[in-house]
Amino acid sequence: MPLARLQIAPYARQHRRSLLDLMNRSRWTHTHLDWQSLPDWLTDEDAAVWLALRDDELQGYIGLSRAVAGWRWLRLLGIGDGHMPGVILRELWARAEADDESSAGAAILMLTNWLPAYFAELGFHYCDDLVMLQHIGSRLPPRPDSLARLRPVEVEDLAQLLNIDKLAFAPPWQIGRAELWRAYRACAFATVATTDSAIVGYQLCARHDKAAHLARLAVHPAHQGQGVASMLLHGLLGDLLRRGISAISVNTQGSNWRSQQLYQRYGFLRNGKEYAVWQKTLESARVGA
């Protein structure tokens, strides 16, 4: 008896348990580095999640984040063991791409070694690396010479931080309003740099017991090269070290040498962990070009 045809359908609440079960038991899974847990992420109305079903049995899923500046990140992916990952992934991606007429492109962080071969077949290509650095030691360089002043982030600042972020980063590295809000709420240390009362940069840092992770640091392009980033980093590290936190990590793009040089001046070293970032311009964007 031939197999029933694979059906691709949008995620619905009744599939939540099946999706989480598949994620926990299958080896063919991918979950993006994210502020949200997967259960919370599934409730995001702007996320696009598609399911591969055969005879009402879940065989795979794919999920893309809400678009920011026209770009989405592939946030989650899973194929059940015993199935053909390439076949199911092709059908899932075809539906996701056809349904997304407004986005310019999609990106994926290659966190597991099974992903590149399959995504090469889908037309994705390497564009950069995400590199990880770890702070070593407890000494700070002298306070930087800058006119910027530091103060804690206030909720009313978030709209300005979002604007700075959009100017400081190119797609697909920008974050949206909802993601910035989640990052702000999750962070233990959040600081803005101001000059003449205008916000020109910010940092958000999360704390995990005796360790910390600098999640975001951005400076308005008009104020880059003026010691603003150094002030933000110096102030943050001072706060962390005074609290006995010396294990501090940060991620940045492999192509962003300026950022890496800043962190290295403050005692960060690459720890050997890095992940390739692949991207694809969507068909709808090419047709409209």
C-alpha positions in Angstrom: 0.0 0.0 0.0 1.6 3.4 -1.0 2.4 6.0 1.6 -0.1 8.8 2.1 0.9 12.0 0.6 2.9 14.4 2.8 0.8 17.4 3.8 2.2 20.8 4.7 0.0 22.7 7.1 0.3 25.8 9.4 1.0 25.1 13.0 -2.0 24.9 15.3 -2.3 24.7 19.0 -3.3 21.0 19.0 0.1 20.1 17.5 2.1 21.7 20.3 2.7 18.5 22.3 3.6 16.5 19.1 6.1 19.2 18.0 7.8 19.4 21.4 8.0 15.6 21.6 9.6 15.4 18.2 12.1 18.1 19.1 13.1 16.2 22.2 13.5 12.8 20.6 14.9 13.4 17.1 18.5 13.9 16.2 17.5 16.0 13.1 16.7 19.2 15.0 17.8 22.8 15.1 16.9 25.5 17.6 18.2 29.0 17.1 20.0 30.9 19.9 17.1 32.9 21.2 15.7 35.0 24.1 12.5 33.0 24.1 11.9 29.4 25.0 10.4 27.3 22.3 7.0 27.0 23.9 6.8 30.8 24.3 8.0 31.3 20.7 5.2 29.1 19.3 2.7 31.6 20.7 4.2 34.5 18.6 1.5 35.4 16.1 4.0 36.9 13.7 6.2 33.8 13.6 5.7 31.4 10.6 5.6 27.7 11.6 4.8 24.9 9.2 4.2 21.3 9.8 4.8 18.2 7.7 2.0 15.7 8.3 1.3 12.2 7.0 -1.9 10.6 8.1 -2.1 13.3 10.8 1.3 12.1 12.2 3.8 14.9 12.6 7.0 14.1 10.6 8.7 17.5 10.6 8.4 21.2 11.3 10.0 24.5 10.3 9.7 27.9 11.9 10.9 31.4 10.9 10.9 34.5 13.0 9.0 37.7 12.3 10.7 39.7 9.6 13.0 42.6 10.6 14.1 44.9 7.8 12.8 42.2 5.4 14.8 39.3 6.8 13.8 36.3 8.9 15.9 33.9 10.9 15.2 30.2 10.7 14.4 29.6 14.4 13.4 26.0 14.6 13.5 22.9 12.5 12.9 19.2 13.2 12.6 16.0 11.2 11.5 12.8 12.8 14.0 9.9 13.0 13.3 7.2 10.4 12.2 9.7 7.7 14.0 11.2 4.8 15.2 14.6 6.1 16.0 16.0 2.6 12.5 15.2 1.2 10.6 16.6 4.1 12.8 19.7 4.4 12.4 20.5 0.8 8.6 20.5 1.1 8.6 22.4 4.3 10.9 25.1 2.9 9.0 25.3 -0.4 5.8 26.1 1.5 7.5 28.6 3.9 9.2 30.4 1.0 6.0 30.5 -1.2 4.0 31.9 1.8 6.4 34.7 2.6 5.9 37.2 -0.2 7.0 40.3 1.8 10.5 39.2 3.1 13.8 39.8 1.3 15.7 36.9 2.7 16.2 34.3 5.3 19.2 33.3 7.4 20.2 30.3 9.5 22.9 29.8 12.1 24.6 26.4 11.5 24.6 25.1 15.0 24.7 21.4 14.0 26.8 19.6 11.4 23.9 18.0 9.5 22.4 21.4 8.3 24.9 22.7 5.6 24.4 19.9 3.1 20.6 20.1 3.1 20.5 23.9 3.0 23.0 24.1 0.2 20.5 22.1 -1.8 17.8 24.8 -0.9 20.0 27.6 -2.3 21.4 28.9 0.9 25.1 30.0 0.9 27.7 31.0 3.5 27.8 34.7 4.4 29.6 35.1 7.7 30.5 33.5 11.0 29.2 34.1 14.5 32.3 34.0 16.8 32.3 33.8 20.6 34.7 35.5 22.9 35.3 35.0 26.6 36.6 37.6 29.1 39.9 36.6 30.7 41.1 38.1 34.0 39.9 40.9 36.3 41.9 43.9 35.3 40.4 46.9 33.4 42.3 49.2 31.1 42.2 52.9 32.1 38.9 54.6 31.8 38.5 55.7 28.1 38.5 59.4 27.2 35.0 60.1 26.0 32.4 62.8 26.4 29.7 60.2 26.8 28.0 59.6 30.1 26.4 56.4 31.3 23.0 55.8 33.0 20.6 52.9 33.3 18.2 52.1 30.5 14.6 53.2 31.1 11.6 51.8 29.4 11.0 55.1 27.6 14.4 54.7 25.9 13.6 51.6 24.0 12.3 53.4 20.9 15.6 55.3 20.6 17.6 52.1 21.2 15.7 50.4 18.4 16.5 53.2 16.0 20.2 53.1 17.0 20.2 49.3 16.5 18.8 49.6 12.9 21.4 52.2 12.0 24.3 50.3 13.6 23.6 46.8 12.1 22.8 45.6 8.6 20.3 42.9 8.0 20.0 40.1 9.0 21.6 41.2 12.3 19.1 43.8 13.3 16.5 43.1 16.0 12.9 44.1 16.1 10.8 45.8 18.7 9.5 42.6 20.4 13.0 41.1 20.5 14.5 44.2 22.0 11.8 44.3 24.7 12.4 40.6 25.6 16.2 41.3 25.7 15.7 44.3 28.0 13.4 42.3 30.3 15.9 39.4 30.5 19.0 41.5 31.1 20.4 42.3 34.6 22.6 45.2 33.3 21.3 47.7 30.8 23.1 51.0 30.1 22.8 53.9 27.7 25.5 56.3 26.7 24.5 59.9 26.3 26.1 63.1 24.9 24.3 66.4 25.5 21.4 64.3 26.9 21.0 62.4 23.6 21.3 58.6 23.6 24.1 57.6 21.3 24.7 54.0 22.3 23.6 51.2 24.6 24.4 47.8 26.0 22.3 44.9 27.3 23.9 42.2 29.5 22.3 39.1 30.9 23.4 37.4 34.1 23.4 33.7 34.8 24.5 33.1 38.4 28.2 33.8 38.4 28.5 34.3 34.7 27.3 37.1 32.3 26.7 37.4 28.6 26.9 40.7 26.8 23.9 40.3 24.5 23.9 43.6 22.6 26.1 46.6 22.2 25.4 49.2 19.6 26.5 52.8 18.9 24.9 55.3 16.6 27.1 55.5 13.4 27.5 59.3 13.8 29.2 58.7 17.1 31.3 55.6 16.4 35.1 56.1 16.8 34.5 58.5 19.7 35.0 56.1 22.6 31.3 55.5 23.2 31.6 51.7 22.9 34.6 51.7 25.1 32.7 53.7 27.8 29.8 51.2 27.7 32.1 48.2 27.9 34.3 49.7 30.6 31.3 50.6 32.7 29.7 47.2 32.3 32.9 45.3 33.1 33.4 47.5 36.2 29.9 46.7 37.5 30.4 43.0 36.8 33.8 42.7 38.4 32.6 44.6 41.5 29.9 41.9 41.9 32.5 39.1 41.5 31.5 38.2 38.0 34.5 37.5 35.9 33.1 34.9 33.5 31.8 37.1 30.7 31.0 36.1 27.1 30.0 37.9 24.0 29.2 37.0 20.3 30.0 39.1 17.2 30.3 38.6 13.5 33.5 37.1 12.2 33.7 40.0 9.7 33.4 42.7 12.3 37.1 43.2 13.1 36.4 46.6 14.7 34.2 45.0 17.3 36.6 42.1 18.0 39.5 44.6 18.5 37.4 46.5 21.0 36.6 43.3 23.0 40.2 42.1 22.8 41.4 45.4 24.3 39.2 44.7 27.3 40.5 41.2 27.9 38.2 39.1 25.7 39.7 36.3 23.6 38.0 34.0 21.0 37.2 30.8 22.8 37.2 28.6 19.6 33.4 28.4 19.3 32.1 29.8 16.0 29.2 29.0 13.8 28.7 29.7 10.1 25.8 31.9 9.1 24.1 31.0 5.8 21.5 33.1 4.0 19.3 33.1 0.9 17.5 35.9 -1.0 13.9 34.8 -1.3 12.3 34.3 -4.7 9.7 37.0 -4.1 12.5 39.5 -3.5 14.3 38.6 -6.7 11.1 38.8 -8.7 10.4 42.3 -7.4 13.9 43.6 -7.9 
